[in-house]
Every structure is written in structure tokens, then in C-alpha cells.
Amino acid sequence: MEDKELLEKFANPESRNMAFNQLVRKYQQKVYWHIRKMVIDHDDTDDLTQEVFVKIWKNLENFRKDAQLYTWIYRIATNECLSFLSSKKRKFFLPINDVTAELMEKIESSPDIAGDEVQLKLQKAILKLPDKQRLVFNMKYFDDMKYEEMSEILGTSVGALKASYHIAVKKIEEYLKQD
Amino acid sequence: MRKDMKLNDIPKRNVHQVPEGYFDRLPMQIMERTARREQVTATAWYASLWRPVRHAMAPLILLLMFVGIYFFNIQQNQQQEMVTTVASLSDEEIMVYLDTYAQVETADFEEHSLADQDLAVEFLNVSSTTAEEELEYYKINDLDY
């Protein structure tokens, strides 16, 4: 079902639940993986994904029809991720490196993560990046998103995004060279 | 691992896994969560209406208690003043007052029911001479009805 049709059905109280169910089925994987690459842990991702869709449910009526629905959904998911990570740092009074260390530990020990040595090292290298740079890298490298779309989601200029991605790639390659 | 490894040399792979059937269950869990949130929202307006009333209740009760105590004290003081004033009057002043203002009316008798035996006995034990003297004293004939 097209986004436009979904929104029209959602506006009608009689077909609202059915339309929202369709919307969840359409976007659940994109939202889940976007969050999972940032917070690593499945349970945290599950909770955040559900919270994102609850927020979509609450605010979909106010959604501007001229904007892209998936861009709007990505923005909500991105905000949830960044809020979660910053609250995690505040909550435990941990410096950034300790949260990174915790996530790296999950990469090494979690049964939900499978990959060879190179893949796991790449994941660790990505975790070394600051949160927003990591977000930019994930969206470009894994999701093949266009800079224009990323700009709309993150509210940052295309030039800044290109520079951020370039720096992120350099940092990752430097990390991969280390033993 | 090669020292000159580039990012492009690494195949893009998703290393994260999800429990089996997770994406089949997720929509239902989300729908349940939105339904719960709807219920909370539906009761929230009632709670938000009741909350200020509940918060105002304690100071309101305190205020009512203070007002009650204040008026009770005023009344007590007035009664105390009246008793003190009456106690300070001499018998002569009382007699002058009664002589000037006291008028016996039918309503005054209604206040003393016949069931009040002590009063009735006291009243009946008065001799006819004393009663006549009493009547003479209050000059009943001079009363203007």
C-alpha cells in the first residue's frame, strides 16, 4: 500500500487500526535495523522500535502531507536512538568511552551477533565513532541512503554530511590497520 | 588482517541477528502498546481534572478548620463577656431591669413543659399569699396587652 493511501485510511477512524498495522509491517524492519546498528542490543532495540511506532501513532495525524513519510519516520527513530544513548551516558555517570566499551563487549559476546574476524573488527571500528558520525556512516554505508535524504532526516547540510562520512571512513580504515 | 585494508575490501554484511519470528510478532506487540496508551490517554483527562481538586483539598480543609475555630472563639468570648457582665450586676440593678422590661407572655410558659416535674412542684408549693404578693409586685393589672 502506498504511503498516501495509508495516510488516508489512517485519517478515517474506521480503518485507522488496519492502516497503522500496514504501516508497521511496511516500516518495522527499516526502523528496527536503523536502531539496532546504533544501540547494538536486541532488547533495547525492541523497546525503542515499539516506542518509535507509538510516537508515530500519536503524531501521524499532525504529519505534514507534503513531507516524505519514511523521512519523518527515520527522524523519529534517529531522535529516539540519540536520546537513548545520551540518557544511558547520563544515567550511569559514565564517560563516552565506557558506553562504547559496553557496546564493544556486546559485539564480542552477544549470541545475536555473528560474523568473521574482519566483520567484528569493522563493527568495533564503527563503535569508536561519535554517535552522530556513526549515524551518518550507517545511513550511507549500510542503507545506501542519498545525502539529500540524510540531510532532510538529520537537518544537516549535504556538504557537512559528505565531510562527516569521509572522516568516518578514514577513522575506520585507520582502526582496521591496527592489530 | 592486511595492513593496507580498505573499507571497500570488506563485504557489506549484517552481523546482527533477531530471534526467530520476531518481525511476525512485532506488529501485534506494537498494536497492543498503542491500545494501552489510548486507554491511559482516555483516563488521563479525568485524572488531570481531579488532580487540582485533590491538591486543593488539604489547604481547603485547613482553611475551613481555622475559620471554624475563629468563629467558635468569638462566640465563646461573647458568652463569657455576657456571663461576666451579668455576674457583676447588683440585685437592685437586676430588679430595676426586670421591673422595666420583663413581660410574661404565653410563649414563656411554653418553654416549661409539664413534664418538668421539679419546676411544677416548686411552682405548686408556693402558698396563695406569696403568689398574691408576687402578682401584686409585678403589677399585672398595669400591663398593657
Interface residues (C-beta under 8 A of the other chain):
Chain A: N17 F20 N21 V24 R25 Q28 Q29 Y32 W33 R36 K37 I40 H42 D46 T49 Q50 F53 V54 W57 K58 D112 I113 A114 G115 E117 V118 Q119 L120 K121 L122 Q123 Y141 F142 V169 I172 E173 L176 K177 D179
Chain B: M1 K3 D4 M5 K6 L7 I10 K12 R13 N14 V15 H16 Q17 V18 P19 Y22 F23 L26 P27 Q29 I30 M31 R33 T34 R37
